[in-house]
Amino acid sequence: MTLHWLKGDTPARLGLAVSRKVDARAVGRNRIKRVLRDATRHLRPCLAGGDYVVVARSAAKTATNLQLREAFERLLRRAGALPPAGQGGTMPRREGAEPLPLNAPGSSSGRDEPAC
């Protein structure tokens, strides 16, 4: 994938370009766009403002949905549009403290809320 980003003060907007060279079948092109739109929807609270245009490449045709999502997130982090992946939180972890299970009170569900 290739990312073109015009920084701005407006909330993040996404444009997608998936040509017939990537996949001759419309269903394949639409799958790629659907996965990228969903990833953007979940990452939008963390994204820096501006306009984003993602151009898909031919490798996207054979990539799984998870691979597309991870590649997109890596691309955004490399461009500086997302904060670097880290532990999150503001307090250092105590020695011997166990992390909360995903469904425990006080923990996020993981998928719906991004870890900025």
Stockholm file with secondary structure:
# STOCKHOLM 1.0

chainA/1-116         MTLHWLKGDTPARLGLAVSRKVDARAVGRNRIKRVLRDATRHLRPCLAGGDYVVVARSAAKTATNLQLREAFERLLRRAGALPPAGQGGTMPRREGAEPLPLNAPGSSSGRDEPAC
#=GR chainA/1-116 SS CEEEEEECSSCCEEEEECCTTTCSSHHHHHHHHHHHHHHHHHHTTTSCSEEEEEECCGGGGTSCHHHHHHHHHHHHHHHTSSCCCCCCSSSCCCTTCCCCCTTSTTSCCSSSSCCC
#=GC SS_cons         CEEEEEECSSCCEEEEECCTTTCSSHHHHHHHHHHHHHHHHHHTTTSCSEEEEEECCGGGGTSCHHHHHHHHHHHHHHHTSSCCCCCCSSSCCCTTCCCCCTTSTTSCCSSSSCCC
//
